[in-house]
Amino acid sequence: MTYLIAGLGNPGSQYCDTRHNIGFFILEVLCSKLGLKFKYDSRFLSDVVLYKNKIASFYLIKPQTFMNLSGEAIYKIQKFYKDSSLFVLHDDLDLPFGSIRFKNGGSNGGHNGLKSIDRLCGNNYYRLRFGIGRDEHKSVVDHVLGNFNDSVSRDRLVEYCVDALIYFFDNPDFLKLQNNFTLK
């Protein structure tokens, strides 16, 4: 079995610590833990690295198209790996900070990266939703492109997500992942 694990974010150092880049950040910490390094693949408009075990192949993907065009990169890699399952890691305004939820399919909730994926690939894919909450005093754009207020808690939650993904690599059963790692 082949899984495409796509972390959403924006390329460029000015975005690396923003809430919107949490998908990239989770994959970067995961790769560091596994001793893997991303490499740009122009065919897929993405930084890509393969993690393989006895159970499955997992392509870790960071689209380099900017968030609102994430679907273009994911479409290309999904078209190449036809019999793959997609798993997207992204920020979620509608969940409070500290919530980690897993979802299969459904609405994009207004998330522009997910809208792009849905438009080109459909919406039948797994998701890790990392709650970033809302800030009533900021516009949505300013909030998602702002840095986390509590980097210690962010790092703890990212480690939790990394542990969840490592669990999934050894037990690729989404329902078990959902039951064992959801944080409300």
N, C-alpha and C positions, 0 to 999 in steps of 0.2 A: 504494500500500500504506500502511496505517496501523499504527503500532506504539505500544503503551502501555508506557512505561518507568516502572515504579513503584519508587520507593525507599522501603524500609520504615523506620519509626521511630515515635517517640512525640512528639506535639505538646507544646510548652511549653519554656521556656528552661532549666528544671532538667534536661532530658534532652539538650540539644543536643550536648554533647561526649561522650555515653556511647557505648559500643561498639554498643549496640543501635540507635543512630541513624545508623549508617554509611551506610545507603541514602539518608537525607535529605541527609547531608553531601556525598556524591558528587554528587547532583543540584544542590545549592546551588553547589558549585565549578564544575560544568559550566555552569550558568546564568550565573554570573559571567563565565566565559570567553567565552560566546557573547553576552553583553549582554542576557540575558533576565531577566524578573522573574515570579515566581510570583504568582498571584492566586487567592483562595479561590473555589471554585465549589460552591455549596450543593447543586446537583443530584448532585454526585459525592462530597460530604463530603471534599473534597480541595483542596489547593493544586495548581493546574494551569497549565502554560504550553505553548504549541505551538512546536516548531521544525520548520520545513518546508524541504526542499531539492528539487532536481529529481527526486530518486529516490523520496522518501516523506515522509509526515507522521509526526512523533514527538511524542506527547503525554507530557510529563514530569509525573509525578504523585507528590505526597506526601500519602498518606491522613492525614486529621486525626481518625481514629477511635480512636487508640491501637493499638499493635502487635497485640494479641490479636483485634482486630476489623477488621483490614486488609481482609479479604475482602469486607466489606460495601461499602466504598468502591470497591474494584476491580470487584466485581460490577456496580455501578451504571454505571461508565464503560464496562466491557466490553459490557454490554447495549446501551448507547447507540451505541457504535462496534462494530457486530456483526461486521464482517469484519476485525477487528484481530488482531494478534499481541501477546501479553503477554510482557514482559521484566521480571523482578523483581530488584532489587538488595538484598542482605541480608547481615547478619552470620552467621557460621557457627562455632559452638563446636568442631566436629569437625575443623576445619582449623587448623593452627598459624598464629600471627600472621605475616603476610608472604606467606601463600598467597592467590592469586587464582585461582579456578576458575570455569569456565563449564559449565553443565549444561542439558540439555533434558529436562524431565519428571523423574519419579522421586519418591523419598520426600522427605517434609518434614523428616526427621531430628529430629523433636521440636520444631522451631521453631514457636512459637505463631502467629506472623504467617502463616507458610506453611500451617499447619493450617487457619486461617480461610479462606485463599484456596482451598486444595484442597477444602474442604467446600462452598464456594459456586460455584467456577469450574472445578473439576477440577484435575488436576496437569500438564496438557500445556502448559507454558510454559517460556520460557527463564529462566535464572538467572545472575546474577553473584554468586558466593559469596565473601565477604570474610572470610578467616580471622581469628578473634579468639582462638583457642586456649582452653584451660581453665585455671583456677587451682584447684589442689587444696586451697588454704587458704580458699576462698570458696565460698559457695553459688552455684548457677547464676544466680539472680536478682541477687545482689550483683555478680557478675562482669559480666553483660551490661549492668547499669545503672550500672556503674562507668566512670570515665574511662580513656582509653588512658594507659598508663605512658610511652609514647614518642611524643609528638605529632609529632616531626620525621619519624620513620619512617611514622607514620600519614599525614601530609600527602603524603609521597613516594608512598605506595601509592595514595592517593586521586587524585593527579595521573595516575598510571599508569592507573587505572580510567577517568578522564575521557578520556584519550587513546584508550583502547580504545573508549569509546562514540562518540567523534568518528569513529574509524575505521569503526565499525559504521554510523554515519549515512551515510557515503560508500560503504560496501560492505556492505549489509545481508545478509550471508551468515554465519549463526551458526557454521558449521563453520570458516570462515576465521578468524573472531574467536577461537574456541576454540583453534585451532592457533597463532595468532600472539600471543595475550595471556595464556595460562595461566601462572601463576607457582606453582611447587611449592615 
